[in-house]
Amino acid sequence: MKRIAILFVLLMIQANVSFAQFPMLFNRHNPDPLKGGYTHVSLYCRAYENTRFDTSKNYLICKNTYNKNAQLTEKIYCDPGVCFPYKLQNSYDSKGMLLYSLHYKLNDSNYSEKISYTYNAGGKVTEEFSTGPDRAFPSTLKTIYNAAGRIDSIIQFTKSSKVFYKKRFQYSSTGYQSEEVYFNEDGSRSSSITDKFDINGNLLQKSQFNEKGLIDWITYYTYNTNNQQTEVRTYNSKGLSTHKETIRYDTQGNKTEHITYNPDKSVDAFTYQYNMRRKGQKRVLYYPETSTELTNEKSSSYNQYLDDRPRNGAIESKRLYRYDKQGLLLEESLFDAKGGIESHILYSYDLYGNCSGYVEYDATNKPVYKTEFVYSR
């Protein structure tokens, strides 16, 4: 899938951390933005062997460098567990606009791809030019705006100036819609996707069509009066339901239930509980059977059937989260259906509130992995 203007810019400047090599519990902590004036952060992960964490090897996963505006200027990703370790360098102008990105294979001195960005007087991206070394394999992505400053179309050209991709937008008083069209080398239509949005920008409908213009699948989205998604329904080309999700919220707008109905008739259900204490604009989650500030996420999965009716859901797993008075996450714990602990993670922080690392423990409370964030200026 080719890049799309603006969206790609946002993707490239994010400092996401991947742990393909190491089995962790939940979403990883990403120290961004950095606090305390730091401009560099390095991420290490060490395995526990025998009676200690192995420090004989350099387990550097990645290193991010930021400028004074907290913008990512360089990312070195050397996780040996992935296929393509790489280096990314971003260059900005005096106004903080991204001028170009250079992509390297790790340890290569010549970049494998360069993406340059052009902006209009309003600071909006009008062109992305992608090329390899010696300007090989060029590709241009142009964004055209209407008189109101909204995107009219996004067009991608190949090196031979043929249109590979085109996305058009149409606006009305009740919302807007977009159509993405992909083209084959001979210029014929390959496939297309149509999205419809309401006046608040909520996606209402997504449809994919094949080269003959016939529908492959269509998805409908429903929202409540607070613009929170409450239902997702997907149908195939024959009009048969292939996917459904329902989401519920409490009066404060917090998600309390998320149920997914799968094509194999299995159901994945999650419930969430909250206390009423706020830390800033954040609600602290809790587990009602304790007095400490914890989160309770119950996961009930009905994967075994005697007939077409799902059995009553029993708790399959439970996750607990513990916080300090500043709202910093201190511990994550994973329990099985019988309440036995499967694993847990303990977090630590520096005096500025940056996560300095965390340790994962197994069911016997033995350390398994240690992740460290090292900050420098």
N, C-alpha and C positions, 0 to 999 in steps of 0.2 A: 504494500500500500504506500503510495507516494505521500510526501508531506503536504500539509495544508498550511497556508500562510497564517501567521499570528499564532495559531495553535502550536506550530512547531517551535516558534520562538520561545513560548512558555515552557514547552517540554525540555528544551535544550538548556535552559538556565536553572532548572530544578536540580537539587543536590540529593537525589534519592540514593539510598544505600541498599545494595542487594547482598543477600547472604546465601547464595545458591549452594555454597559448600557446607554450610553448617545448619543443622536442624534446630531452629529456635521455636519458641512457643507461639507467639502472636506477632502483631505488627512491630517492626523494629523501631527503636527510638532514633530519630534523625535530628541531630543538633543543628537546626537551622531556623532562625538566624543565630549567630553566635553572640554570647553576652560577654562583657568584660573587655572589649577592645581586641579580641583575638581575630586573626585573619587566616589562620591555618588550623585545620583539624585533620588528624590521621586516625584511621580506624584499624584496630588490630583485633584478631580473634584467635584465642589459643585453646587447644584441647587439653583436658586433664588426663595425664598419663601416669600410672602408678600412684604416686603420692603427691604430685604437684602438677602445676600447669607448665606445659612445655615452652620454655623460653629459648631453646637452642636454635629455633628457626625464626625467620622474619615473617610473621603472619600478617603482614600489612594487606588489608583488603582494599582500601582506597584512601586517597588524600585529596581534600578540597582546599582551594585557596580563594579568598575573597578580597575585593578591594575595599576602600573606605566607605563605599556606599552599600556594602554587604551584598555585592553582586558577585556571582561565581566567575572567576577569571581562569581557573584551571582545575581540572578534575583528572586525577590519575586513578585508574581502576585496574587493579592487578590481582583480583581474586582468581587463584588457579582453578577454582571450581567451575569457571565459565569458559566458553569456547574462545571468546575474543576479548582478551584484556586490551584496554585502550587508554588513550589520553585525549582530553578535550581542552582546547584553549579558546576563550572568548575575549574579544577586544571591543571596547566601548569608546564612544566619543566623549567630549567634555560635558555633554548633557546627560550622560548615562545611557545613551541609546546603543544597543548592540549593533556593531558594524559588521563583524564577521566571526565565524566559528571555524576552527581548524580541528579536524579529526585525524588522529594518528593511531596506527597499530602500536602497541606498547613496544618501546625500545627502537622504533623506527624514527629516523631523523626527518624523513619526508612525509608530509601529510597525505592521507589517502582521500580526503575530501575537504573542500572549502566551501562554506556557505556564506555569501555576502548579502546584506540587507540594505534596501533603499527605502526612504521614508518621504512622505509628503510634508507640507508646511505644518500640518496638524499633528505630526509625530506618528502617523499611522504607516504601517508597512505597506509598500506598494509593489515591491519586487524582492524575490529571493532568487539568487543565482547560485546554483550548485555546480561544482566542477571537481574533477580529480587533478592529479599532478599534470603540469603542462597543459592545463585547460582541457583535459580529456573528459569525455562523457558529460558534456554540459547539459544542464536542465534549468529552465526558467519558470518561476511561479509568479504570476502577476495577480495583484488584487486591485480591482476597480471599484471606486466608491461613487455613490450618487450625490446629488446636490445637497442632500440632508446629512451627508457624512456617513451614511450606512453602506455596508458592503453590497455592491451590485452583483459582482461576479468574481470568481477566482479561477484562473486558467493556468494550466501547466503545459509547457511546450517541451518537446524533445529536442535533441541537438539538431535535428533537421527541420526545426520550427513547426513540426506537426503537433496538433493538439492531442495530448494524452488524457487530460483530465479537465473537466469544466464543472463549476458549481455556480448556479444562478440563484439569486434571492428575489422573492416577491413579497411586498409589504402591503398591509391593509389596516383598517382601523381596528380590527379584531385580533390581529396577530401577524404572523408572516410564515412563509414556507421557503424551503430551499430544495434544489434538485442537484444531485451529484451525478455526473455522467462520465463513464470511462470509455475510452475508445481503443480499438485495435490498431495495429500498425498500418492497415490499409484505410484507416479513417472511419471504419464502420463502428457502430455502437456496440459496446461490449456488455455493460450492465449499468444500472442506475439505482440511486437511492433517493427517496423523497421524504423530507422531514416537514412536519407541520407544528407550529408553535402558537401559543396563545399570546395575548397582549403583554403578559408578564414574563414571557420568555420561556415558559414551561413547554417541554416537548410533549405534544399530544399524540402524534402518530409518526411511525417510521415504517416505510415500505421499501422493499427491494424488488427490482424488476430484472428479468434476464434480457438477453440480446434481442429477443422478439417483442419485448415490451410487456411480457406477461409477468404477473406477480409471483415472486418466489416465497415471500413471507411478509407479514404485516404485524406490527406491534402497536397496541393502544396504551396510553398512559392516562391515569386519572389522578386528580389532586383535590385537596380540601381547600377551604377558604383561606388558609394560611400558606397556600402554594406548596404544601408538603405532599409528596407522592404517596398515594394510598393504594393504587392497584396498577399492575402491569399484566397485559394479556397478549400472547403471541399466537398467530394462526399461520398454517402453512398454505401452499398454493391451492389445496383442496378445501380450505376453510375449516380445517380441523384444528382444535386447540393443541398446542405443543408446549405451552409454558404459561404459568400464572403465578403472580406474587400479590400478596395483600400485606399492607403495613398499617399499624395503628399507632396513635399518639395519645399522650395525656393532655390535660388542659394547659400545661405549660409548654407544649410543643415537643416534648421528649418522646422518642420512639419507644413504645412499650411492647410491640409484637411485630415480628416479620416472619411470614410463612411463605414458603416456596413449594408449589405443586409441580412435580417433575413429570416428564412424558411416561416414565415407567410406573406411574401411579404412586411413587414414593413422595413423602412430604418432609421437608426440612423446616422445623419451627424453632424460632428463637424468641425468648421473652426477656424483658429488661425491667429493672426496678431502680428507683431513684429516691434519695432523701430530699428534703426541702432546703438544705443548706446550700448557699451559693458562695462561690469564690470568684469575685469579679463577675463576669458574665457566664461562668462555667458552673454547671451543676455537678455536685459530687455524688457518685453512685454508691450504693451500699447494699450489703447483704443483711436482711432484716433480723437474722438470728444472732447477730453480734452487735456490740455497741460501738465498734470501730468503724471508720469510714471505708467501706468496701463496696465493690460492684458485684452484682450477681447477674451472670448471663447464663440462662438455662438453654441448652440445646436439646431438642427432642427430635429424633429422626426416626420415621416409621419406614423401615426398609424391608420388613418382613410382613407378608400378608397371608391370611388364610383364604381370603376371597377379595373382592374388589373394594371392600370397605376398610379404611385404615383403622387400626386398633387405637385405643386410647393411648395418648402419648405419655411415656414415662421419661423422666429426666435421663438423658444419655450422658451428658457431661455438664460440668459447671466450672465457671471461671470467676475467680475473686480478685479484686483489685484493691490495694491499700494505699492511701495517700497520707502525706504529712499536712500540717496546718497551712502550708503555702500552696497546697494543691499539687505538689510534685509526686509522681508515682513512685512508690517505694517497693512494692511487691506485686507480682502476678502469680496466681496459683491455678492449676488445672486439676480438677477432680473427676473421677470416673462416675459411673451410674450409681455405685454403692457408697459414694462419698469418700473413697480412698484417693489420696493424692497421687497424681501421676508425675507431676513436675512443677517446679516453681522457679521464678526469677527474682533476684534481689538487685535493686538499682542503687547507685551512689551518684553524688553530685559534687561539683566544686563550689567554692564560696560565692560564685556569680549565678549559680543555678544551672550551669551547663551539666548535662549528664556526663559523668566521667567514666561510666562503665556499668556493666551488669554481669552477673554470674547465673548460669542456668544449672539447676540441680535436678537429679532424677528422683524416682519414687523412694529411694533409700536415703535421700538427702545427700547424695554424693555429688560433688561438683562435676559437671560435664564439659561446659564451655565457659570461657571468660572473654568478654568483649570489652575493649578499652578504647576510649576516645582521648587522644592526646592533643592538647591545644597549644598554639604558639602564636607569637606576634610577628 
